[in-house]
Amino acid sequence: MTKFKSDQKYRKLPRRVLFLLIALIILFLVAVVVVRKVYYYLLEPVSNQQNKVAVNIKLGSDVKQIADLLEEDHLIRSSWAAQLYINSNNDHNKLQAGNYLLSPNMSTVQIVNYLVNGDVATNLVTILPGTNIFKLKKDFQNYGYSTAQINSALNINNYRNLKIMSFIPGNVDTLEGMLWPDSFERNSNTPLSQIITESLNEMNQHLTPSVQASFASEGLTTYQGIILASIIVQEVSKPSDQTQVAQVFLSRLHQGMNLGSDVTAYYGDLTQNQAPNLSLDTPYNTLLHSGLPPTPISTINSSSLYAATHPASTSWLYFVTGDNGVTYFSNNLAQQQQNTALYCHVLCSNP
């Protein structure tokens, strides 16, 4: 009897373990089902809107960079889900660079097929972020427009009836910085002025009341805010760095310090058709003159506009981007000089 009871007791333990294993398996299966449902949901279209969004996939972009860009443009629900789909289908080496016209009503699978097949939109004129008016003129020439057509299309007086003109001071005679970067459809008969109009109207849509209010809270007009955003996009590209750079420049403005931005000085050199020279005295040289330059120095983008309206809550007064691409911030000139000596040799010696 004792032996029988011992055997019976021995058999009870595996049964509890068995129940536990069964419960764990059920939980695992439920989790798998839930994850699969979430995953397939994240691959569905963002919305039923059929509007076209121009997307530029740069040569050399990796899967994460492409997926992040698509999510940022609100064309896919999840960068993570897109990366998982692309990698699980072995499409990571098949995505092709180029300009694409995509819609929010396309699923992630459809968009990936577009990128794999290279279904690029060929009839596009692309205005890139961080491009100044001098470079834009060359770009427009490459699209087949003549010098006369370009000069006429960039004449600010042709657009005085547009809403965005209310933000531009009356003494400004350039569209520098006021064109929203995007890709615009065209055919052989599309005048460049039509593309400029579309770009200006798109910029106006981004200058929302909240954007205007954010600039006003810093003591800036909307136009001055655009100037600030154009400097930011030229200085750094990483969004987290851009918000800190915005804080640096705003702190300097509030404290009466010169912005001390090399990129504004170099732009001033361009206006005078001079070689890069930080000591050339132009209204754009913020190493020599206080305040903001008289106009923007290039097109902006979403992240630089966001940074200019959402500066970081830091106390930096200086920054330098090192040769390794990392931006180093500091509170005083001594730290700035030390960071420059340690990290910036090539970039700080070549304009």
C-alpha positions in Angstrom: 0.0 0.0 0.0 2.8 2.4 0.8 4.4 1.8 -2.5 1.0 2.4 -4.3 0.5 5.7 -2.5 4.0 6.8 -3.3 3.4 6.0 -7.0 0.1 7.8 -6.9 1.7 10.9 -5.4 4.5 10.7 -7.9 2.0 10.7 -10.8 0.3 13.9 -9.5 3.3 16.1 -10.1 3.6 15.6 -13.9 -0.1 16.3 -14.2 0.3 19.8 -12.7 3.3 20.3 -14.9 1.3 19.1 -17.9 -1.5 21.6 -17.1 1.0 24.4 -16.8 2.6 23.4 -20.1 -0.8 23.3 -21.7 -1.7 26.7 -20.3 1.6 28.1 -21.6 1.1 26.6 -25.0 -2.4 28.1 -25.2 -1.1 31.5 -24.1 1.6 31.2 -26.7 -0.8 30.3 -29.5 -3.1 33.2 -28.4 -0.2 35.6 -28.5 0.8 34.3 -31.9 -2.7 34.9 -33.2 -2.8 38.4 -31.7 0.6 39.4 -33.1 -0.4 38.1 -36.5 -3.6 40.0 -36.5 -1.7 43.2 -35.4 0.9 42.6 -38.0 -1.5 42.2 -40.9 -3.5 45.2 -39.6 -0.3 47.3 -39.7 0.2 46.3 -43.4 -3.3 47.6 -44.4 -3.6 51.1 -46.0 -3.4 54.1 -43.8 -6.7 55.5 -45.2 -8.9 55.5 -48.2 -7.5 58.8 -49.5 -6.4 58.7 -53.1 -4.2 61.8 -53.1 -0.7 61.3 -54.5 2.4 61.8 -52.3 5.8 62.2 -53.9 8.5 60.1 -52.3 12.2 60.3 -53.1 14.0 57.1 -52.3 17.7 58.0 -52.2 20.3 55.7 -53.7 21.9 53.7 -50.9 19.0 53.9 -48.5 18.6 50.8 -46.3 15.3 49.1 -45.4 14.9 51.0 -42.1 15.5 54.4 -43.7 13.0 53.7 -46.4 10.3 52.3 -44.0 10.9 55.3 -41.6 10.4 57.7 -44.5 7.2 56.0 -45.6 5.8 56.1 -42.1 6.9 59.8 -41.7 5.0 60.6 -44.9 1.9 58.8 -43.5 1.9 56.2 -46.3 2.3 53.1 -44.1 1.0 52.4 -40.6 4.2 51.0 -39.2 7.9 51.1 -40.1 8.4 48.0 -38.0 5.8 46.0 -39.8 7.1 47.1 -43.2 10.6 46.1 -42.3 9.4 42.7 -41.2 7.5 42.2 -44.4 10.4 43.3 -46.6 12.9 41.1 -44.8 10.7 38.1 -44.5 10.1 38.2 -48.3 13.8 38.7 -49.0 13.1 42.0 -50.8 15.7 44.0 -48.8 18.1 44.0 -51.7 15.5 44.6 -54.3 14.1 48.1 -53.4 15.0 50.6 -56.0 15.9 54.3 -55.6 13.9 56.9 -57.5 10.9 59.3 -57.3 7.6 57.6 -56.6 4.0 58.8 -56.5 2.2 56.8 -53.7 -1.2 57.0 -52.0 -2.4 56.5 -48.5 -5.0 54.0 -49.9 -2.2 51.6 -50.9 -1.3 48.8 -48.6 2.3 48.2 -47.5 2.5 45.2 -49.8 1.5 47.3 -52.8 4.0 50.0 -51.9 6.8 47.5 -51.5 5.9 46.0 -54.9 6.2 49.5 -56.4 9.6 49.9 -54.9 10.7 46.4 -56.0 9.5 46.9 -59.5 10.9 50.4 -59.7 7.6 51.9 -60.8 9.1 55.4 -60.6 7.2 58.5 -61.7 9.2 60.0 -64.5 7.2 63.1 -65.2 8.2 64.9 -62.0 10.0 68.1 -61.0 11.5 67.7 -57.6 12.4 70.5 -55.3 14.7 69.1 -52.5 15.0 70.3 -48.9 18.0 72.5 -48.1 18.3 73.8 -51.7 19.0 77.5 -52.3 17.6 79.5 -55.2 20.9 79.4 -57.1 21.0 75.6 -57.1 17.3 75.5 -57.9 17.9 77.4 -61.1 20.4 74.8 -62.2 18.0 72.0 -61.3 15.2 73.6 -63.4 17.6 73.9 -66.3 18.2 70.1 -66.0 14.5 69.6 -66.3 14.5 71.4 -69.6 13.4 74.9 -68.7 15.2 77.8 -70.3 16.9 80.6 -68.4 14.2 83.0 -69.4 11.4 80.6 -68.3 13.2 80.1 -64.9 13.8 83.8 -64.3 10.2 84.6 -65.1 8.8 81.8 -63.0 10.9 82.9 -60.0 9.7 86.5 -60.2 8.0 87.1 -56.9 5.6 89.7 -58.5 3.8 86.9 -60.4 2.4 85.4 -57.1 1.2 88.5 -55.2 -2.3 87.1 -55.2 -1.3 84.0 -53.3 -2.1 83.8 -49.5 1.5 83.0 -48.7 2.6 86.4 -49.8 1.1 87.9 -46.7 4.0 86.4 -44.7 6.7 88.0 -46.9 7.8 91.5 -46.1 7.1 94.0 -48.8 10.8 94.9 -49.3 11.7 91.2 -50.1 12.1 90.5 -53.8 13.0 86.8 -53.7 11.2 83.5 -53.3 14.2 82.1 -51.5 13.1 79.6 -48.8 9.4 79.9 -49.6 9.1 76.9 -51.9 8.0 73.7 -50.2 10.2 70.8 -51.2 8.2 68.1 -53.0 7.9 66.4 -56.4 5.4 67.9 -58.7 3.8 66.2 -61.8 4.3 67.8 -65.1 4.0 67.1 -68.8 5.8 68.6 -71.7 3.5 71.7 -71.7 3.5 72.4 -67.9 4.9 75.9 -67.3 7.4 76.2 -64.5 5.2 78.9 -62.9 2.5 76.3 -62.3 5.0 74.2 -60.4 6.1 77.2 -58.4 2.5 78.1 -57.6 1.8 74.6 -56.3 5.0 74.6 -54.2 4.1 78.0 -52.7 0.5 76.9 -51.9 1.9 73.8 -50.3 4.2 75.9 -48.1 1.2 78.0 -47.1 -0.6 74.9 -45.9 2.3 74.1 -43.6 2.2 77.6 -42.0 -0.7 76.7 -39.8 -2.0 79.0 -37.1 -0.2 76.9 -34.5 3.1 77.3 -36.4 2.5 81.1 -36.5 1.7 81.2 -32.8 4.8 79.2 -32.0 7.0 81.7 -33.9 5.2 84.6 -32.2 5.8 83.1 -28.8 9.6 83.4 -29.5 9.2 87.0 -30.7 9.5 86.1 -34.4 7.3 86.8 -37.4 6.4 83.8 -39.5 8.9 84.9 -42.2 11.6 85.1 -39.5 10.7 81.6 -38.4 11.1 80.4 -41.9 14.5 82.0 -42.0 15.4 80.2 -38.8 14.2 76.9 -40.2 16.3 77.3 -43.3 19.4 77.9 -41.3 18.6 74.8 -39.1 18.2 72.5 -42.2 21.6 73.7 -43.5 23.4 73.2 -40.2 22.2 69.7 -39.2 20.0 66.9 -40.6 19.2 64.8 -37.6 15.8 65.8 -36.1 16.9 65.6 -32.5 19.9 67.7 -33.3 17.7 70.2 -35.1 15.6 70.9 -32.1 18.7 71.6 -30.0 20.2 73.8 -32.7 16.9 75.7 -32.8 17.3 76.2 -29.0 20.9 77.4 -29.5 19.9 80.0 -32.1 16.9 81.2 -30.2 18.9 81.6 -27.0 21.5 83.6 -28.9 18.8 85.8 -30.4 17.2 86.5 -27.0 20.6 87.2 -25.4 21.7 89.6 -28.1 24.5 87.3 -29.3 25.4 86.9 -33.0 24.1 83.6 -34.4 27.6 82.9 -35.6 26.4 80.5 -38.4 28.9 79.7 -41.1 26.2 78.6 -43.5 24.6 82.1 -43.5 28.0 83.6 -44.3 28.5 81.2 -47.2 25.1 82.0 -48.5 26.0 85.7 -48.5 29.1 84.8 -50.5 26.8 83.3 -53.1 24.7 86.4 -53.4 27.9 88.3 -54.2 29.1 85.6 -56.6 32.2 85.2 -54.4 34.1 82.1 -53.3 33.4 80.8 -49.7 34.8 83.4 -47.3 33.7 83.7 -43.7 35.1 87.2 -43.4 33.2 88.7 -46.4 30.9 91.4 -45.0 27.4 90.8 -46.3 24.0 91.2 -44.6 23.9 87.4 -44.4 27.1 87.1 -42.4 25.9 86.3 -38.9 29.4 86.0 -37.6 29.7 89.8 -38.2 26.1 91.0 -37.8 23.5 90.4 -35.1 20.0 89.1 -35.7 18.7 86.9 -38.5 19.7 87.3 -42.1 17.3 89.3 -44.3 15.9 86.2 -46.1 15.9 82.4 -45.8 19.0 80.7 -47.2 17.4 77.6 -48.7 14.2 75.5 -48.8 13.2 74.0 -45.5 11.5 70.7 -44.6 9.1 69.2 -42.1 11.7 68.4 -39.4 13.4 71.9 -39.5 10.0 73.6 -39.4 9.1 71.4 -36.4 12.4 72.2 -34.7 12.0 75.9 -35.2 8.6 75.7 -33.5 9.5 73.1 -30.9 13.0 74.1 -29.7 14.6 71.7 -27.1 14.5 72.6 -23.4 18.3 72.8 -23.1 20.7 75.6 -22.3 23.3 75.2 -25.0 24.9 78.3 -26.6 27.3 76.5 -29.0 27.5 73.5 -31.2 29.8 71.9 -33.8 29.3 68.9 -36.0 32.3 66.6 -36.0 33.9 64.8 -38.9 32.1 61.7 -37.6 28.7 63.3 -38.2 27.9 63.7 -34.5 26.9 67.2 -33.3 28.5 68.3 -30.0 26.8 70.9 -27.9 28.3 73.1 -25.2 27.5 75.9 -22.8 30.5 78.1 -23.2 33.2 79.1 -25.7 35.9 77.0 -23.9 34.0 73.8 -24.3 33.1 74.7 -27.9 36.8 75.2 -28.8 37.7 71.9 -27.1 35.0 70.1 -29.0 36.1 71.7 -32.3 39.8 70.7 -31.6 38.8 67.1 -30.7 36.2 66.3 -33.3 36.2 68.7 -36.2 39.3 68.8 -38.4 38.2 68.3 -42.0 34.7 69.9 -41.8 36.0 72.9 -39.9 38.8 73.6 -42.4 36.8 73.1 -45.6 33.7 75.2 -46.4 
